[in-house]
Structure formats: structure tokens, C-alpha cells
């Protein structure tokens, strides 16, 4: 069964065809990679899925429902969360507060309950803190809960972004270059974490330039080049595809 189905997705920016008639499916419970050279359209696909921009054509089906034209917060509430290629944390808030910011998407108390500090609101806040601490423990940042986000190492800031996304309780987690800036040991730990997240029944779709990570963790891979899909299959299939080799390495004539 597919968790996410992309059908004939197309997006233009002026005269540039950023995404050109792209179709693929992400099976529920899988780890799928979306790869390609710089400028291939990968992040644009993520932005279309998460409502940051709108497609010119095509369908985006999540859990058998169209999410085209939904607002980002509505897409989050359906169960899709993401991280970004460039870290987007609240740098002057604590690690715990950053995760709580993600958790608020699942809270029901409105502004009136918050102002009145009703028993329901207080109970919900306590539950949110407990869930945030649990999430930090899951990604290995429990001891840093009181630290300001800006004081974390670069690798741990990446983990904090993942923790904040997980706090929304996603069924589909979209990771945009999660290993960017990580050293070898941090990348190895990230691979373990990605597998742990999948084992919690969360489907994962990721963009990553670290081909070693992609080949080790992804069960299926979609390859884009100049906005179009040029290959799809297992890691072994994709890495031996002449079109993929040409896209990454160029031709002899070039």
C-alpha cells in the first residue's frame, strides 16, 4: 500500500521547468530516497508535497486523499512533517522549547484556555512536555534539553530538527539532506536513527547527497535530473543505470 502517491507533478518558475511530469509512489513503512545532481528539482518536490508552493499540474495523494492546495499546517495535521536543507531552529530557545514548538500542532487548547490556565490546558501542557522529553531521548538529546539550540554542535542541531518534526507525530517524515555537515560517526548514528524511526511505523522520504548513506538505508530510490525522473528502483538498480551515471559524472564528450 502506498503512503504517498505523486502523479505527473509539474512546477515551473518563469521559464524554468523545476519539476517535469514526475510520478512515483512511496510505500507505507518504507525508506525511499530522492536523489539527483544539484538543481535537479528535489527540494521543489518536497516543497510541493508540504504545501510551501503549489503545482502547476499533477496530483499529490497522501493516504488516499489529495493534499494539493492544502495549507502547510493542514498538511502537518494530516501526518506529514519535514526538515530543511538549511537548519531552521529557534536558535535562542532551548532544545526542549524547540521540540515543544513542533508538539503544539497536536494540542487542542486555544488562546482562551491558555490565558485562563484551565485544568485541561495545564494537563495538555504537561503531556506535551513529557512527549517532548521522550522524543529528545529517542534522538539522543535528552541531556541537552536545557541548552540553547545555538549552542549545540552542527550535527546535534540536525538531530534537533528531526526531533521537532517527530514531535508532530508524523506518519510520513520528509528529510532534506539530514546528513549535511555531519562527520562519519554522526552519519553512522543518523543511519541508525532513521532505521529506528521507520521501525516506529513512520514512512521516510529523504533527499541526500551522501550516496553511501542513501545506498545503505534506502530500499528504493527515485532519481531526478533537470526536473524529470530518469530512474527508479533498488540501490543496486539505480547505481548501475547508465542515465544515472551520466547525470552524475557526465559523458566522455562533456
C-alpha positions in Angstrom: 0.0 0.0 0.0 1.3 3.5 -0.9 1.5 6.1 1.8 2.3 8.8 -0.8 1.5 8.9 -4.5 2.9 11.5 -6.8 1.2 11.7 -10.2 2.5 13.8 -13.2 3.8 16.5 -10.9 4.8 19.7 -12.7 6.1 23.0 -11.5 7.5 26.0 -13.5 9.2 29.1 -12.2 9.1 31.6 -15.0 10.8 29.8 -17.9 12.4 27.2 -15.8 10.8 23.8 -15.6 11.7 22.8 -12.0 9.7 19.6 -11.9 8.6 18.0 -15.1 5.9 15.4 -15.1 7.3 13.4 -12.2 5.4 10.3 -10.9 6.4 7.9 -8.1 4.9 6.1 -5.1 6.3 5.8 -1.5 5.1 2.5 0.0 3.9 2.7 3.6 6.6 1.7 6.1 9.5 2.2 3.6 12.6 4.4 3.4 12.7 5.9 0.0 15.5 8.2 -1.4 15.0 11.1 -3.8 18.4 11.9 -5.4 19.9 13.8 -8.3 22.5 16.4 -9.1 22.2 20.0 -7.8 19.3 21.8 -9.4 17.5 18.5 -10.3 14.2 19.6 -8.6 14.4 17.5 -5.4 13.7 20.2 -2.9 11.0 21.7 -5.1 9.2 18.3 -5.0 9.4 18.4 -1.2 8.1 22.0 -1.2 5.1 20.9 -3.3 4.3 17.9 -1.0 4.4 20.1 2.1 2.4 23.0 0.6 5.1 25.6 0.5 4.4 26.0 -3.2 1.6 24.8 -5.5 2.0 22.5 -8.5 1.1 23.7 -12.0 -0.1 20.2 -12.8 -0.4 16.8 -11.2 -1.7 15.2 -8.1 -0.3 14.6 -4.6 -2.2 11.8 -2.8 -1.4 11.2 0.9 -3.1 8.2 2.5 -5.6 8.1 -0.4 -6.5 11.8 -0.1 -5.5 14.7 -2.3 -3.4 17.3 -0.5 -2.9 19.6 -3.4 -3.8 23.2 -2.4 -3.9 22.4 1.3 -2.1 24.9 3.6 1.0 23.7 5.3 -0.5 23.5 8.8 -3.3 21.3 7.4 -0.8 19.0 5.8 1.1 18.7 9.1 -2.1 17.9 10.9 -2.7 15.0 8.4 0.6 13.5 9.4 3.4 14.9 7.2 6.5 16.5 8.8 9.8 17.7 7.3 13.2 19.0 8.0 15.0 21.5 5.8 18.3 21.6 3.8 19.2 24.7 5.8 18.8 24.4 9.5 15.7 26.3 10.7 15.7 26.2 14.5 14.7 28.8 17.1 18.3 29.4 18.0 17.7 31.4 21.2 15.2 28.9 22.6 16.1 25.8 24.5 16.3 22.4 22.9 13.2 21.4 24.8 11.3 24.5 23.7 12.2 23.8 20.1 10.6 20.4 20.3 7.6 21.8 22.1 7.1 24.2 19.1 6.5 21.1 17.0 4.3 19.5 19.6 1.9 22.4 19.7 0.5 21.3 16.3 -1.1 18.4 18.2 -2.5 20.4 21.1 -6.2 21.4 21.3 -6.1 24.3 23.8 -6.9 27.6 22.3 -5.8 31.1 23.4 -8.6 31.5 25.9 -7.8 28.3 27.7 -4.1 29.3 27.7 -4.9 32.7 29.3 -7.2 31.2 31.9 -4.8 28.3 32.6 -7.7 25.8 32.7 -7.1 22.3 34.1 -7.4 20.9 30.6 -4.7 23.3 29.3 -2.4 22.6 32.1 -2.8 18.8 31.7 -2.2 19.1 27.9 0.9 21.2 28.5 2.3 18.7 31.0 1.7 15.9 28.5 3.4 17.9 25.7 6.5 18.4 27.9 6.6 14.7 28.7 6.2 13.8 25.0 9.0 16.3 24.0 11.4 14.8 26.6 10.6 11.3 25.3 11.3 12.5 21.8 14.6 14.1 22.8 15.6 10.8 24.5 14.7 8.9 21.3 17.1 11.0 19.2 19.8 11.1 21.9 19.5 14.7 23.0 17.8 14.3 26.4 20.8 15.6 28.3 20.8 18.8 26.2 17.2 19.7 26.9 18.0 22.9 28.8 20.8 24.1 26.3 20.1 26.8 23.8 19.7 25.4 20.3 22.5 27.6 19.0 25.0 26.0 21.5 24.5 22.5 20.0 27.1 21.1 17.6 26.0 21.2 13.9 25.3 17.5 13.9 23.1 17.8 17.0 21.2 20.7 15.5 20.3 18.4 12.7 19.1 15.8 15.2 17.0 18.6 17.0 15.3 19.4 13.7 14.4 15.7 13.3 13.1 15.7 16.9 11.0 18.7 16.3 9.5 17.1 13.2 8.9 13.8 15.2 7.0 15.8 17.9 4.2 16.3 15.4 3.7 12.5 15.3 4.1 12.2 11.5 3.2 9.1 9.5 5.4 10.4 6.7 8.7 12.1 7.6 10.5 14.1 4.9 14.2 14.6 5.4 16.0 17.2 3.3 19.8 16.4 3.4 19.8 15.3 7.1 23.5 14.3 6.9 24.6 17.7 5.6 27.7 18.8 7.6 27.9 15.6 9.6 31.1 13.7 10.2 31.4 10.0 9.6 30.4 8.9 13.1 27.5 11.3 13.2 26.3 10.0 9.8 26.5 6.4 11.1 24.4 7.4 14.1 22.0 9.1 11.8 21.5 5.9 9.7 20.7 4.0 13.0 18.2 6.8 13.9 16.5 6.7 10.5 16.0 2.9 10.8 14.7 3.4 14.4 12.1 5.9 13.1 11.0 3.6 10.4 10.7 0.8 13.0 8.2 3.1 14.8 6.0 2.7 11.7 6.9 6.1 10.2 7.4 6.2 6.5 10.5 8.1 5.4 11.3 10.0 2.2 14.7 11.7 2.1 17.0 13.8 -0.1 20.6 13.1 0.5 23.9 13.8 -1.4 25.8 11.3 0.7 25.5 8.3 -1.6 26.9 5.9 1.0 24.0 6.8 3.3 21.5 6.5 0.5 22.7 3.1 -0.6 22.9 1.8 2.9 19.5 2.9 4.2 17.1 3.3 1.3 15.1 0.4 0.0 14.1 2.2 -3.2 15.4 5.3 -4.9 14.0 7.8 -7.4 16.5 9.8 -9.4 15.8 13.3 -10.9 17.7 15.3 -13.4 16.7 18.7 -14.8 13.3 18.2 -13.1 12.5 14.9 -14.7 12.6 11.4 -13.3 15.3 9.4 -15.1 15.5 6.2 -12.9 13.7 4.4 -10.1 14.5 1.1 -8.3 16.6 -0.5 -5.7 20.0 0.9 -4.8 21.7 -1.7 -7.0 19.5 -1.0 -10.0 19.9 2.8 -9.7 23.7 2.9 -9.2 24.2 0.8 -12.4 21.8 2.8 -14.5 23.7 4.5 -17.4 21.4 7.5 -17.2 22.2 8.0 -13.6 25.9 7.6 -14.2 25.7 10.2 -16.9 23.8 12.6 -14.8 26.3 12.5 -12.0 29.6 12.0 -14.0 28.8 13.4 -17.4 29.7 11.9 -20.8 33.1 11.5 -22.3 32.3 14.3 -24.8 31.5 16.7 -21.9 
